């Protein structure tokens, strides 16, 4: 009985109320015709309920976003297919797809009657100006009787996700060139002319091509060894992103989005300059860093960045310490740090390495960061890094990513970056 009343529309409830009133009035006044009309009004909603209940409403739903990964403000087409596996023919069904609010309005369609095994395909377009993982679905199916007295809704639990990658901007080539050699620098290691046994070898490091394994040396030492070839080794760049809630604020904060876009731009720029890029961000588990080495995994990691606890910086620094080699480039995109955290970041730079840092948090988003008073934590972070041989800037509210990068990698004062046009 409860499910019956729950399936009634406003019109169906009106019919029930009017039918009860007519039956009571007809019985009270002895008017049989009025009573018959009231009974008809009571029976009609119950009869129409059989129409909406005759099909079990079991459907198969499949959806596929094409492409499944898009950048901010780019479109993706979602292909949605509904299949009727039941023996009975389905009624006409109204369908509405649930979407995250940032993907736009919910698409609606009408599914015609489907025989057993027959499918209905539809597609719709989504676009988001917010990076992250966004949910597609579930699909809500609704069937009503021809009189509009009863309605049956069913939510199909299958869902899919679409990844919206962060925006990336082109950066200039200021500061291009080798910055130390170390294990992954740009000085070539020459192969000896007297045979492979004289080839210079070293221990295997994460990211080395397995085709360079030197098997005689591996067998002799018991450790995996690789050859030093007669070409420059790939330059290494480590990009570190600080996403702590205490310095950036909530998910939609301006400083965090600026930092994520900057990190994405640096990663792609460094890859274009033939760097082996290692992106280090906080993982979903507090206090643990996430290490990404390819363009696809790096962009996805940045798309999923959310503000986290303060211990996330510890995890990021610990992970970064394992991939920072002797030499190469380190780019840190930070919020303001305590003295101990700033020293921990500074210690990542080894002799022969080049360290670049952008310091940004909500309190430094002023129109003129050069006006920050001495003793401000952001300025203290910059000063600590500079004393350790880093080049660092404080980012202002109207600072563009290109101008910040140009100041950071170019010449001139490296204390603050002001507004840009």
ABEGO torsion letter per residue (X at the ends): XAAAAAABBAAAAAAAAAAAAAAAAAAAAGBAAAAAAAAAAAAAAAAAAAAAAABAGBBBBBBBBOBABBBBGBBBBBBBBBBBABABBBBBBBBBBBBBAAAEBBBBBBBBBBBBGBBBBBBBBBBBABBEBBBBOBBBBBBBBAAGABBBBBBBABBBBBBBBBBBBBBBABGBEBBEAEAABABBBBBBAAEAAABBBBBBBBGBBAAABBAAAAAAAGBBBBBBBABBBBBBBBBBBBABAAAAEBAABAAAAAAAAAAAAAAAAAAAAGBBBBBBBBBABBGBBBBBABAAAAAAAAAABBBBBAAAAAAAAAAAAAABBBEEBBBBBBBBBBAAAAAAAAAABBBGBBBBBBBBBAAABBABAAABBBGBAAAAAAAAAAAAGBBBBBBBAABBAAAAAAAAABBEBAABBBBBX
